[in-house]
Amino acid sequence: MKGFKDFLMRGNLVEIATGLIIASAFALVVTEFTKLLLATISKIFGGPPEVGNITIGGVPVGPFINAVIAFVMIAAIVYFVVIQPYQRMRERFVAQEAETTAEDIELLREIRDELRAGRGKI
């Protein structure tokens, strides 16, 4: 039981659950926005009143088109709002850490060389 309790009390589990809840709500918003956008486009171009009702040879393809458009929109938003800023921030911090590490290594090399030089005189 202790292992299960530890698993439940980890911060990662709570973060994952929170992310899934927010993602579900966000997907619903994007799906409804997609329906609104497609209805507006169909009214402008005089197409069917709702894209979800489009059929090809009696097969309803409208829901699939809605799902594809919603997926592309979600993927674009995640990429431009989450992934790109994260990568820029990570590159900035990694570059700073690399500079600091390079200075530390150089200092350690100088100390090593001084110690070697001092031992050679003994």
FIFI-671103 format. One record per atom (N, C-alpha, C): residue number from 1; x, y negated, z negated; chain; atom name. Coordinates in nm, 3 decimals, always signed. Atoms other than C-alpha are relative to their C-alpha. Example, Ala and Ser with C-alpha at 12.3 -4.5 7.8 and 13.67 -1.06 7.14 Angstrom:
BEGIN
PT	1	+0.089	+0.119	+0.000	A	N
PT	1	+1.230	+0.450	-0.780	A	CA
PT	1	+0.090	-0.120	+0.000	A	C
PT	2	-0.082	+0.119	+0.006	A	N
PT	2	+1.367	+0.106	-0.714	A	CA
PT	2	-0.077	-0.109	-0.073	A	C
***
This chain:
BEGIN
PT	1	+0.082	+0.120	+0.000	A	N
PT	1	+0.000	+0.000	+0.000	A	CA
PT	1	+0.086	-0.126	+0.000	A	C
PT	2	-0.084	+0.118	+0.008	A	N
PT	2	+0.286	-0.240	-0.073	A	CA
PT	2	+0.046	-0.044	+0.139	A	C
PT	3	-0.044	+0.033	-0.135	A	N
PT	3	+0.412	-0.218	+0.285	A	CA
PT	3	-0.110	-0.067	+0.081	A	C
PT	4	+0.113	+0.059	-0.071	A	N
PT	4	+0.067	-0.295	+0.422	A	CA
PT	4	-0.027	-0.142	-0.049	A	C
PT	5	+0.021	+0.134	+0.058	A	N
PT	5	+0.029	-0.589	+0.184	A	CA
PT	5	+0.108	-0.096	+0.051	A	C
PT	6	-0.109	+0.084	-0.051	A	N
PT	6	+0.371	-0.722	+0.289	A	CA
PT	6	-0.024	-0.038	+0.146	A	C
PT	7	+0.030	+0.026	-0.141	A	N
PT	7	+0.268	-0.687	+0.654	A	CA
PT	7	-0.106	-0.108	+0.015	A	C
PT	8	+0.107	+0.098	-0.008	A	N
PT	8	-0.051	-0.885	+0.597	A	CA
PT	8	+0.043	-0.138	-0.048	A	C
PT	9	-0.039	+0.128	+0.059	A	N
PT	9	+0.122	-1.156	+0.395	A	CA
PT	9	+0.111	-0.070	+0.078	A	C
PT	10	-0.103	+0.065	-0.082	A	N
PT	10	+0.389	-1.227	+0.657	A	CA
PT	10	-0.058	-0.122	+0.068	A	C
PT	11	+0.044	+0.121	-0.069	A	N
PT	11	+0.369	-1.572	+0.810	A	CA
PT	11	-0.029	+0.024	+0.146	A	C
PT	12	+0.018	-0.024	-0.142	A	N
PT	12	+0.393	-1.429	+1.160	A	CA
PT	12	-0.141	+0.047	+0.032	A	C
PT	13	+0.135	-0.051	-0.025	A	N
PT	13	+0.061	-1.248	+1.133	A	CA
PT	13	-0.102	-0.113	-0.001	A	C
PT	14	+0.092	+0.114	+0.008	A	N
PT	14	-0.119	-1.566	+1.031	A	CA
PT	14	+0.019	-0.091	+0.122	A	C
PT	15	-0.027	+0.084	-0.117	A	N
PT	15	+0.051	-1.762	+1.311	A	CA
PT	15	-0.058	+0.063	+0.126	A	C
PT	16	+0.055	-0.067	-0.117	A	N
PT	16	-0.047	-1.501	+1.569	A	CA
PT	16	-0.152	-0.009	+0.002	A	C
PT	17	+0.146	+0.008	+0.008	A	N
PT	17	-0.408	-1.495	+1.449	A	CA
PT	17	-0.048	-0.141	+0.034	A	C
PT	18	+0.036	+0.139	-0.030	A	N
PT	18	-0.424	-1.874	+1.461	A	CA
PT	18	+0.015	-0.028	+0.148	A	C
PT	19	-0.022	+0.020	-0.144	A	N
PT	19	-0.278	-1.876	+1.811	A	CA
PT	19	-0.107	+0.066	+0.084	A	C
PT	20	+0.105	-0.068	-0.076	A	N
PT	20	-0.531	-1.622	+1.933	A	CA
PT	20	-0.133	-0.071	-0.010	A	C
PT	21	+0.126	+0.073	+0.017	A	N
PT	21	-0.823	-1.817	+1.789	A	CA
PT	21	+0.001	-0.127	+0.085	A	C
PT	22	-0.010	+0.123	-0.078	A	N
PT	22	-0.704	-2.140	+1.947	A	CA
PT	22	-0.001	+0.031	+0.150	A	C
PT	23	-0.002	-0.037	-0.142	A	N
PT	23	-0.634	-1.965	+2.278	A	CA
PT	23	-0.139	+0.039	+0.049	A	C
PT	24	+0.136	-0.037	-0.039	A	N
PT	24	-0.985	-1.820	+2.284	A	CA
PT	24	-0.087	-0.124	+0.019	A	C
PT	25	+0.078	+0.123	-0.011	A	N
PT	25	-1.141	-2.159	+2.221	A	CA
PT	25	+0.045	-0.081	+0.122	A	C
PT	26	-0.054	+0.075	-0.113	A	N
PT	26	-0.913	-2.320	+2.480	A	CA
PT	26	-0.045	+0.064	+0.132	A	C
PT	27	+0.044	-0.069	-0.122	A	N
PT	27	-1.002	-2.054	+2.739	A	CA
PT	27	-0.147	-0.030	+0.029	A	C
PT	28	+0.141	+0.033	-0.018	A	N
PT	28	-1.371	-2.125	+2.683	A	CA
PT	28	-0.016	-0.142	+0.056	A	C
PT	29	+0.005	+0.139	-0.049	A	N
PT	29	-1.315	-2.498	+2.736	A	CA
PT	29	+0.042	-0.005	+0.147	A	C
PT	30	-0.048	+0.001	-0.138	A	N
PT	30	-1.117	-2.435	+3.056	A	CA
PT	30	-0.102	+0.068	+0.092	A	C
PT	31	+0.101	-0.067	-0.082	A	N
PT	31	-1.382	-2.192	+3.185	A	CA
PT	31	-0.118	-0.092	+0.028	A	C
PT	32	+0.112	+0.092	-0.020	A	N
PT	32	-1.659	-2.445	+3.132	A	CA
PT	32	+0.041	-0.118	+0.088	A	C
PT	33	-0.049	+0.109	-0.085	A	N
PT	33	-1.447	-2.720	+3.288	A	CA
PT	33	+0.009	+0.047	+0.145	A	C
PT	34	-0.008	-0.057	-0.134	A	N
PT	34	-1.388	-2.491	+3.587	A	CA
PT	34	-0.138	+0.004	+0.064	A	C
PT	35	+0.137	-0.003	-0.053	A	N
PT	35	-1.762	-2.442	+3.628	A	CA
PT	35	-0.046	-0.141	+0.039	A	C
PT	36	+0.036	+0.138	-0.029	A	N
PT	36	-1.815	-2.818	+3.610	A	CA
PT	36	+0.071	-0.051	+0.124	A	C
PT	37	-0.080	+0.045	-0.114	A	N
PT	37	-1.536	-2.887	+3.858	A	CA
PT	37	-0.050	+0.063	+0.130	A	C
PT	38	+0.047	-0.067	-0.121	A	N
PT	38	-1.657	-2.627	+4.106	A	CA
PT	38	-0.140	-0.044	+0.040	A	C
PT	39	+0.134	+0.050	-0.031	A	N
PT	39	-2.018	-2.745	+4.081	A	CA
PT	39	+0.008	-0.138	+0.063	A	C
PT	40	-0.018	+0.134	-0.057	A	N
PT	40	-1.903	-3.101	+4.151	A	CA
PT	40	+0.053	+0.009	+0.142	A	C
PT	41	-0.057	-0.016	-0.135	A	N
PT	41	-1.695	-2.990	+4.449	A	CA
PT	41	-0.106	+0.054	+0.096	A	C
PT	42	+0.102	-0.057	-0.090	A	N
PT	42	-1.982	-2.784	+4.590	A	CA
PT	42	-0.108	-0.103	+0.034	A	C
PT	43	+0.099	+0.106	-0.029	A	N
PT	43	-2.220	-3.082	+4.560	A	CA
PT	43	+0.057	-0.101	+0.098	A	C
PT	44	-0.062	+0.098	-0.090	A	N
PT	44	-1.972	-3.312	+4.733	A	CA
PT	44	+0.004	+0.054	+0.142	A	C
PT	45	-0.013	-0.056	-0.134	A	N
PT	45	-1.918	-3.075	+5.025	A	CA
PT	45	-0.126	+0.070	+0.049	A	C
PT	46	+0.128	-0.056	-0.043	A	N
PT	46	-2.278	-2.954	+5.039	A	CA
PT	46	-0.004	+0.151	+0.000	A	C
PT	47	-0.001	-0.146	+0.009	A	N
PT	47	-2.200	-2.595	+4.949	A	CA
PT	47	-0.111	+0.049	-0.089	A	C
PT	48	+0.102	-0.052	+0.091	A	N
PT	48	-2.407	-2.368	+4.729	A	CA
PT	48	+0.002	-0.077	-0.132	A	C
PT	49	+0.005	+0.080	+0.122	A	N
PT	49	-2.524	-2.534	+4.406	A	CA
PT	49	+0.093	+0.050	-0.109	A	C
PT	50	-0.090	-0.051	+0.102	A	N
PT	50	-2.308	-2.306	+4.197	A	CA
PT	50	+0.095	+0.099	+0.065	A	C
PT	51	-0.100	-0.086	-0.062	A	N
PT	51	-1.984	-2.140	+4.303	A	CA
PT	51	-0.011	+0.143	-0.052	A	C
PT	52	+0.014	-0.133	+0.058	A	N
PT	52	-2.058	-1.847	+4.071	A	CA
PT	52	-0.099	+0.086	+0.074	A	C
PT	53	+0.099	-0.076	-0.075	A	N
PT	53	-2.337	-1.744	+4.309	A	CA
PT	53	+0.047	+0.040	+0.139	A	C
PT	54	-0.051	-0.031	-0.133	A	N
PT	54	-2.115	-1.701	+4.617	A	CA
PT	54	+0.010	+0.152	+0.015	A	C
PT	55	-0.010	-0.143	-0.029	A	N
PT	55	-2.143	-1.357	+4.774	A	CA
PT	55	+0.060	+0.017	+0.140	A	C
PT	56	-0.054	-0.036	-0.131	A	N
PT	56	-1.957	-1.196	+5.063	A	CA
PT	56	-0.049	+0.141	+0.029	A	C
PT	57	+0.056	-0.131	-0.035	A	N
PT	57	-2.146	-0.911	+5.226	A	CA
PT	57	-0.080	+0.061	-0.113	A	C
PT	58	+0.081	-0.049	+0.110	A	N
PT	58	-2.372	-0.883	+4.924	A	CA
PT	58	+0.079	+0.024	-0.128	A	C
PT	59	-0.084	-0.020	+0.119	A	N
PT	59	-2.076	-0.857	+4.682	A	CA
PT	59	+0.024	-0.137	-0.065	A	C
PT	60	-0.020	+0.131	+0.067	A	N
PT	60	-2.068	-1.139	+4.423	A	CA
PT	60	+0.149	-0.025	-0.029	A	C
PT	61	-0.141	+0.035	+0.020	A	N
PT	61	-1.722	-1.298	+4.443	A	CA
PT	61	+0.015	-0.130	-0.078	A	C
PT	62	-0.004	+0.127	+0.072	A	N
PT	62	-1.811	-1.623	+4.266	A	CA
PT	62	+0.063	+0.011	-0.138	A	C
PT	63	-0.063	-0.013	+0.133	A	N
PT	63	-1.725	-1.501	+3.913	A	CA
PT	63	+0.150	+0.024	+0.009	A	C
PT	64	-0.143	-0.023	-0.018	A	N
PT	64	-1.389	-1.378	+4.042	A	CA
PT	64	+0.072	-0.130	+0.035	A	C
PT	65	-0.060	+0.129	-0.037	A	N
PT	65	-1.317	-1.716	+4.202	A	CA
PT	65	+0.010	-0.090	-0.124	A	C
PT	66	-0.003	+0.077	+0.125	A	N
PT	66	-1.410	-1.887	+3.873	A	CA
PT	66	+0.113	+0.047	-0.092	A	C
PT	67	-0.103	-0.055	+0.088	A	N
PT	67	-1.178	-1.653	+3.679	A	CA
PT	67	+0.139	-0.035	+0.050	A	C
PT	68	-0.132	+0.033	-0.056	A	N
PT	68	-0.887	-1.714	+3.917	A	CA
PT	68	+0.033	-0.147	-0.021	A	C
PT	69	-0.023	+0.143	+0.018	A	N
PT	69	-0.926	-2.090	+3.902	A	CA
PT	69	+0.026	-0.031	-0.148	A	C
PT	70	-0.022	+0.022	+0.143	A	N
PT	70	-0.955	-2.081	+3.521	A	CA
PT	70	+0.138	+0.050	-0.042	A	C
PT	71	-0.133	-0.052	+0.032	A	N
PT	71	-0.642	-1.864	+3.499	A	CA
PT	71	+0.110	-0.094	+0.047	A	C
PT	72	-0.102	+0.091	-0.054	A	N
PT	72	-0.442	-2.098	+3.722	A	CA
PT	72	+0.006	-0.128	-0.084	A	C
PT	73	+0.003	+0.122	+0.082	A	N
PT	73	-0.555	-2.398	+3.517	A	CA
PT	73	+0.064	+0.024	-0.136	A	C
PT	74	-0.059	-0.031	+0.131	A	N
PT	74	-0.466	-2.232	+3.185	A	CA
PT	74	+0.150	+0.018	+0.013	A	C
PT	75	-0.144	-0.022	-0.019	A	N
PT	75	-0.128	-2.119	+3.320	A	CA
PT	75	+0.073	-0.133	+0.023	A	C
PT	76	-0.063	+0.129	-0.026	A	N
PT	76	-0.050	-2.469	+3.449	A	CA
PT	76	+0.009	-0.084	-0.126	A	C
PT	77	-0.001	+0.079	+0.124	A	N
PT	77	-0.147	-2.635	+3.122	A	CA
PT	77	+0.101	+0.056	-0.098	A	C
PT	78	-0.098	-0.059	+0.092	A	N
PT	78	+0.056	-2.388	+2.916	A	CA
PT	78	+0.141	-0.031	+0.047	A	C
PT	79	-0.135	+0.025	-0.052	A	N
PT	79	+0.356	-2.434	+3.145	A	CA
PT	79	+0.042	-0.145	-0.022	A	C
PT	80	-0.039	+0.141	+0.005	A	N
PT	80	+0.350	-2.814	+3.157	A	CA
PT	80	-0.010	-0.061	-0.140	A	C
PT	81	+0.019	+0.060	+0.132	A	N
PT	81	+0.236	-2.880	+2.798	A	CA
PT	81	+0.080	+0.073	-0.108	A	C
PT	82	-0.070	-0.076	+0.104	A	N
PT	82	+0.413	-2.601	+2.606	A	CA
PT	82	+0.141	+0.041	+0.045	A	C
PT	83	-0.127	-0.060	-0.041	A	N
PT	83	+0.692	-2.432	+2.805	A	CA
PT	83	+0.104	-0.106	+0.035	A	C
PT	84	-0.099	+0.100	-0.040	A	N
PT	84	+0.862	-2.731	+2.968	A	CA
PT	84	+0.050	-0.084	-0.117	A	C
PT	85	-0.053	+0.076	+0.114	A	N
PT	85	+0.877	-2.948	+2.652	A	CA
PT	85	+0.086	+0.086	-0.093	A	C
PT	86	-0.079	-0.089	+0.085	A	N
PT	86	+1.002	-2.647	+2.454	A	CA
PT	86	+0.138	+0.024	+0.059	A	C
PT	87	-0.129	-0.024	-0.064	A	N
PT	87	+1.277	-2.577	+2.708	A	CA
PT	87	+0.089	-0.124	-0.008	A	C
PT	88	-0.080	+0.123	+0.009	A	N
PT	88	+1.387	-2.942	+2.713	A	CA
PT	88	+0.053	-0.020	-0.142	A	C
PT	89	-0.042	+0.016	+0.139	A	N
PT	89	+1.397	-2.955	+2.333	A	CA
PT	89	+0.108	+0.102	-0.034	A	C
PT	90	-0.097	-0.106	+0.029	A	N
PT	90	+1.584	-2.625	+2.314	A	CA
PT	90	+0.134	-0.031	+0.065	A	C
PT	91	-0.125	+0.035	-0.068	A	N
PT	91	+1.842	-2.738	+2.572	A	CA
PT	91	+0.072	-0.112	-0.074	A	C
PT	92	-0.060	+0.112	+0.072	A	N
PT	92	+1.899	-3.058	+2.378	A	CA
PT	92	+0.069	+0.048	-0.127	A	C
PT	93	-0.056	-0.048	+0.125	A	N
PT	93	+1.957	-2.876	+2.048	A	CA
PT	93	+0.113	+0.100	+0.022	A	C
PT	94	-0.106	-0.096	-0.030	A	N
PT	94	+2.165	-2.597	+2.202	A	CA
PT	94	+0.125	-0.075	+0.043	A	C
PT	95	-0.116	+0.079	-0.043	A	N
PT	95	+2.391	-2.856	+2.367	A	CA
PT	95	+0.068	-0.065	-0.121	A	C
PT	96	-0.058	+0.061	+0.120	A	N
PT	96	+2.438	-3.033	+2.032	A	CA
PT	96	+0.072	+0.105	-0.084	A	C
PT	97	-0.063	-0.105	+0.077	A	N
PT	97	+2.514	-2.705	+1.858	A	CA
PT	97	+0.129	+0.046	+0.066	A	C
PT	98	-0.120	-0.042	-0.073	A	N
PT	98	+2.764	-2.611	+2.130	A	CA
PT	98	+0.113	-0.099	-0.024	A	C
PT	99	-0.103	+0.101	+0.025	A	N
PT	99	+2.949	-2.941	+2.082	A	CA
PT	99	+0.055	+0.014	-0.142	A	C
PT	100	-0.042	-0.016	+0.138	A	N
PT	100	+2.958	-2.892	+1.705	A	CA
PT	100	+0.083	+0.126	-0.016	A	C
PT	101	-0.074	-0.125	+0.009	A	N
PT	101	+3.075	-2.534	+1.742	A	CA
PT	101	+0.136	-0.015	+0.063	A	C
PT	102	-0.129	+0.019	-0.066	A	N
PT	102	+3.349	-2.638	+1.983	A	CA
PT	102	+0.095	-0.076	-0.092	A	C
PT	103	-0.084	+0.076	+0.092	A	N
PT	103	+3.479	-2.891	+1.730	A	CA
PT	103	+0.045	+0.088	-0.117	A	C
PT	104	-0.034	-0.090	+0.110	A	N
PT	104	+3.467	-2.632	+1.451	A	CA
PT	104	+0.107	+0.101	+0.042	A	C
PT	105	-0.097	-0.099	-0.048	A	N
PT	105	+3.655	-2.377	+1.659	A	CA
PT	105	+0.136	-0.065	+0.020	A	C
PT	106	-0.127	+0.070	-0.020	A	N
PT	106	+3.920	-2.632	+1.752	A	CA
PT	106	+0.069	-0.026	-0.134	A	C
PT	107	-0.056	+0.024	+0.132	A	N
PT	107	+3.968	-2.722	+1.387	A	CA
PT	107	+0.055	+0.129	-0.060	A	C
PT	108	-0.048	-0.129	+0.049	A	N
PT	108	+3.998	-2.356	+1.292	A	CA
PT	108	+0.126	+0.045	+0.072	A	C
PT	109	-0.122	-0.034	-0.075	A	N
PT	109	+4.254	-2.304	+1.567	A	CA
PT	109	+0.119	-0.080	-0.050	A	C
PT	110	-0.109	+0.083	+0.053	A	N
PT	110	+4.460	-2.595	+1.435	A	CA
PT	110	+0.047	+0.053	-0.135	A	C
PT	111	-0.036	-0.056	+0.132	A	N
PT	111	+4.447	-2.449	+1.083	A	CA
PT	111	+0.078	+0.129	+0.018	A	C
PT	112	-0.070	-0.125	-0.026	A	N
PT	112	+4.549	-2.109	+1.217	A	CA
PT	112	+0.142	-0.025	+0.049	A	C
PT	113	-0.133	+0.030	-0.052	A	N
PT	113	+4.841	-2.258	+1.410	A	CA
PT	113	+0.092	-0.056	-0.108	A	C
PT	114	-0.079	+0.055	+0.110	A	N
PT	114	+4.955	-2.453	+1.105	A	CA
PT	114	+0.043	+0.111	-0.097	A	C
PT	115	-0.034	-0.112	+0.088	A	N
PT	115	+4.941	-2.141	+0.890	A	CA
PT	115	+0.106	+0.089	+0.062	A	C
PT	116	-0.102	-0.081	-0.069	A	N
PT	116	+5.139	-1.944	+1.148	A	CA
PT	116	+0.135	-0.071	+0.000	A	C
PT	117	-0.126	+0.077	-0.001	A	N
PT	117	+5.395	-2.221	+1.174	A	CA
PT	117	+0.062	-0.001	-0.138	A	C
PT	118	-0.051	+0.001	+0.137	A	N
PT	118	+5.427	-2.235	+0.795	A	CA
PT	118	+0.058	+0.134	-0.041	A	C
PT	119	-0.049	-0.134	+0.033	A	N
PT	119	+5.477	-1.859	+0.764	A	CA
PT	119	+0.129	+0.030	+0.073	A	C
PT	120	-0.124	-0.024	-0.076	A	N
PT	120	+5.744	-1.862	+1.031	A	CA
PT	120	+0.122	-0.058	-0.067	A	C
PT	121	-0.113	+0.067	+0.066	A	N
PT	121	+5.964	-2.091	+0.816	A	CA
PT	121	+0.043	+0.075	-0.124	A	C
PT	122	-0.032	-0.067	+0.126	A	N
PT	122	+5.953	-1.868	+0.511	A	CA
PT	122	+0.098	+0.109	+0.018	A	C
***
